[in-house]
């Protein structure tokens, strides 16, 4: 197999991981909401930890989405991206 085919297969395998990360963050945020819709935590440490972890997960999933799209586009249009 060629490098483009490996990248394409890895990109396809990462799609469920990205969707899973986004669902995990959404469920965590939904669990911490009270009746009025505001986020509620037990302590300042829990708030900061949650914000930092969720932010890193969302940013990394966006980076993975960009990488996935690049792998798929490079496989579909090799002449545009000067692929072998």
Steps between C-alpha positions, in 0.01 A plus 500: 500500500599856438543772761184673380300182551634462855416862578153451354436190712627671815282802423195278467586322825531831687151624408326300777761620750427865419125444522548320832706786643239756402219290652701454821550877539134571425384244760738641762369851443140380512562322832631818661206719403238590760129576449568851371760381247810633675809289554539396862806343664591399854819704525726738314750221438234282338392794284852577380580133443182451300554812288862411423435132422190566290676782316799280418274218383299732274813660354664162438185367334497802268863434410409137431212610277740714297746210475220261399377734228855540373549123482172447319556785254857391434376150419216621276697770317867394488588726206387815684718426803801368306467158662683198360 
